[in-house]
Amino acid sequence: MIKARHHRFYVTFFKYYIRFMFRRHFRKVLIKSTVQDRNSPMLLIGNHFSWWDGFFASYLNDRLFGRRIHVMMLEEQLRPRMFLNKAGAFSIKKQSHQTMESIRYTREILSEPENLVTVFPQGSIHSMFDFPVHFEKGPVKILRGLENQVQIVFMVALVDYFSHPKPTLTLGVREYDPGEAIELEDMQKAFNDYLHDMIREQKNHG
């Protein structure tokens, strides 16, 4: 697997590059958050509908959390774009003996309170209109093997044009508490409930 690196130049470059790209491509960015930062490691779970998604997570972290960001990517997507590795991307290779190595590495990252890991459990890019979303088992496997407390946060990204030539990006953020039992079905349902709430709110304010 490919482990994350954080080269100061690339981290700084992407911070300002993302801000520039957002100003260029979006009319505005709205962040709707109810999350109280508990200064613990953070697992950010997002919907996956575009190549923008890792940038969404990075922007959100920059604005709200200030953690050292890590983004899990499929190895076949990361390897041709190794410059992303220098800004915190690391790999997972599905259907491979390396999968558990990536899971263990993610747990290691999440043992440190200054870290944030972003995962997209749909496993690949889907249409933004796919509903409900279906999760693979990665986040549950990560969380069940942890020995420390982690703050789990859902990120829902929505894009709408309304009557403007540039779209508005809305990033919704909500904490998820799995309780004592970490179950894939419960997590998936909670995420879909939040996604549904965000879509309904978006339609009402369109």
C-alpha positions in Angstrom: 0.0 0.0 0.0 0.9 3.7 -0.3 1.2 5.5 3.0 0.4 9.2 3.3 3.1 11.8 3.3 2.7 15.4 4.3 5.2 17.6 2.4 4.9 21.1 3.6 5.1 22.6 0.1 2.3 20.4 -1.2 0.1 20.8 1.9 0.3 24.6 1.6 -0.1 24.6 -2.1 -3.3 22.6 -2.0 -4.7 24.7 0.7 -4.5 27.8 -1.5 -5.2 26.0 -4.7 -8.5 24.6 -3.4 -9.5 28.1 -2.3 -8.7 29.4 -5.7 -10.6 26.6 -7.5 -13.7 27.0 -5.3 -13.8 30.8 -6.0 -13.4 30.0 -9.7 -16.0 27.2 -10.0 -18.6 27.8 -7.3 -20.8 30.8 -6.8 -20.6 30.3 -3.1 -19.9 27.6 -0.5 -22.2 27.0 2.4 -21.2 25.0 5.4 -24.0 23.7 7.6 -22.5 22.1 10.8 -23.8 21.0 14.1 -20.5 19.4 15.1 -18.8 20.2 18.4 -15.1 19.5 18.0 -14.0 17.2 20.9 -10.3 17.4 20.1 -10.1 13.7 19.3 -9.1 11.9 16.1 -11.8 12.3 13.5 -13.2 9.9 10.9 -15.0 11.9 8.2 -17.4 9.9 6.1 -18.7 11.4 2.8 -20.8 10.8 -0.2 -18.8 10.1 -3.4 -20.1 11.7 -6.6 -17.1 13.5 -8.1 -13.4 14.1 -8.4 -14.0 17.1 -6.2 -14.8 15.1 -3.1 -11.3 15.0 -1.5 -11.1 18.7 -2.1 -14.4 19.2 -0.3 -13.1 17.3 2.7 -9.8 19.3 2.7 -11.7 22.6 2.5 -14.0 21.6 5.3 -11.1 20.5 7.5 -9.4 23.8 6.8 -12.4 25.8 7.8 -13.7 23.8 10.8 -11.3 21.3 12.3 -7.7 22.2 11.5 -6.5 18.5 11.7 -3.8 16.8 9.7 -5.9 15.5 6.9 -5.6 12.0 5.3 -7.7 10.8 2.4 -8.2 7.1 1.6 -8.1 6.5 -2.2 -8.2 3.4 -4.3 -4.6 2.5 -5.2 -5.3 2.4 -8.9 -6.5 6.0 -8.7 -3.7 7.3 -6.4 -0.7 5.7 -8.2 -1.0 7.9 -11.3 -1.5 11.0 -9.1 1.3 10.5 -6.6 1.4 14.3 -5.9 -1.8 13.8 -3.9 0.1 11.5 -1.6 2.3 14.4 -0.6 -0.8 16.2 0.7 -2.1 13.3 2.8 -3.6 10.7 0.4 -3.0 7.0 1.1 -4.2 3.9 -0.7 -6.4 0.9 -0.3 -6.5 -1.9 -2.8 -9.8 -3.8 -2.7 -10.0 -7.6 -3.0 -6.4 -7.8 -2.0 -4.2 -9.0 0.9 -3.2 -5.3 1.2 -6.8 -4.4 2.3 -6.2 -5.2 5.9 -2.8 -3.5 5.8 -4.7 -0.3 4.8 -7.3 -0.8 7.6 -4.5 -1.3 10.2 -2.7 1.8 8.9 -5.9 3.8 9.1 -6.4 2.8 12.8 -2.8 3.9 13.4 -3.5 7.3 12.0 -6.7 7.5 14.1 -4.7 6.9 17.3 -3.4 10.5 17.2 -5.8 13.4 18.1 -4.3 15.8 15.6 -5.4 13.5 12.7 -8.5 13.3 10.4 -9.1 10.5 8.0 -11.6 10.9 5.1 -13.2 7.9 3.6 -15.9 7.4 1.0 -17.6 4.1 1.8 -19.5 3.8 -1.5 -16.2 2.6 -2.8 -16.4 4.3 -6.2 -17.9 7.4 -7.7 -21.7 7.3 -8.1 -24.3 9.7 -9.4 -25.2 12.4 -7.0 -28.8 11.2 -7.6 -28.2 7.6 -6.4 -30.4 7.2 -3.3 -30.1 5.5 -0.9 -26.3 5.2 -0.8 -24.8 1.8 0.0 -21.7 1.5 2.1 -18.9 -1.1 1.9 -17.6 -2.5 5.2 -14.4 -0.3 5.4 -15.5 2.2 8.1 -16.9 -0.5 10.4 -13.7 -2.6 10.1 -11.7 0.4 11.0 -13.8 1.4 14.0 -14.2 -2.1 15.4 -10.4 -2.5 15.8 -9.7 0.9 17.4 -8.6 1.0 21.1 -9.3 4.8 21.5 -12.2 7.1 21.1 -12.8 8.6 17.7 -15.2 11.3 16.6 -17.2 10.1 13.6 -18.5 12.9 11.4 -20.8 12.6 8.3 -20.1 15.0 5.4 -22.9 15.5 2.8 -21.9 17.5 -0.3 -24.6 18.8 -2.6 -24.3 21.0 -5.7 -27.1 23.1 -7.2 -27.2 25.8 -9.8 -30.7 27.3 -9.2 -30.8 30.4 -11.4 -27.1 31.1 -11.6 -24.4 30.1 -14.1 -22.1 28.9 -11.3 -23.3 26.3 -8.8 -23.6 26.6 -5.0 -21.8 24.0 -3.0 -23.4 23.0 0.2 -21.4 21.0 2.8 -23.5 19.5 5.6 -21.7 18.1 8.6 -23.2 16.1 11.4 -21.7 13.9 14.2 -22.6 10.2 14.3 -22.7 8.3 17.5 -22.8 4.5 16.9 -23.3 3.7 20.6 -21.7 0.5 21.9 -22.4 -1.6 18.8 -20.9 -0.5 15.5 -23.1 -1.9 12.7 -22.8 -1.2 9.0 -26.6 -1.2 8.5 -27.1 1.4 11.3 -24.3 3.7 10.0 -25.6 3.5 6.5 -29.2 4.2 7.6 -28.1 7.2 9.6 -26.1 8.6 6.7 -29.0 8.2 4.3 -31.3 9.9 6.8 -29.0 12.8 7.0 -28.6 12.9 3.2 -32.4 12.9 2.9 -32.7 15.8 5.4 -30.1 17.8 3.5 -31.8 17.2 0.2 -35.2 18.2 1.6 -33.7 21.4 3.1 -32.0 22.2 -0.2 -35.2 21.8 -2.1 -37.1 24.0 0.3 -34.6 26.8 0.0 -34.0 26.5 -3.7 
